[in-house]
């Protein structure tokens, strides 16, 4: 199986949310990537459970929910109830990551951990056996449309080497600044999931843009 494409709903038109969700359903995209921001962990507020539940009502593909919030452990069961298939919490926001992972899996979801651009991948070494997905932020979290951080390639390669050495199964996801130019390089470095926001939703033909990413 090739790289998975997860369009980021943060970049959708919220006045036409059902239309954009149905576009993703009809496309070759694999997941919906949904960013939950609290205005504390990141300098932006996105949306909460009512919007997530509206997306779930129409979505026909798994919901990849990325929590950019403090104390994410408070809401694990609520996000399971709201339909998340993958729940990703930030290393930088999780004081007891192992315990949080246990709760995520107990609630029936895959457990993901996200790293900000400044966080080295070796900090995750002890969690790799428990991890289903590692989300590398390739921009500073909080806003869409930012420039891709080139140091991400090195971090992907390091994670891929750690995965191979340990025989682990986790997926490597890249979130931020993904486009047609860097997508093949990200995949070659070892990425399995590409989150694409503005690149997809600002395109003249989002369905064709997603197909182009899948074809790389």
Buried (B, 14 or more C-beta within 10 A) or exposed (E): EEBBBBBBBBBBEEEEBEEBBBBBEEBBBBBBBBBBBBEEBBEBEBBBBEBBEBBBEBBEBBBBBBBBBBBBBEBBBEBBEBBBBBBBBBBBBBEEBEEBBBBBBEBEBBBBBBBBBEBEBEEBEEBBEBBBBBBBBBBBBBEBEBEBBEEBBEBBBBBBEBBEEEEBEBBBBBBBBBBEEBBEBBBEBBBBBBBBBBBBBEBEEBBEBBBBBBEB
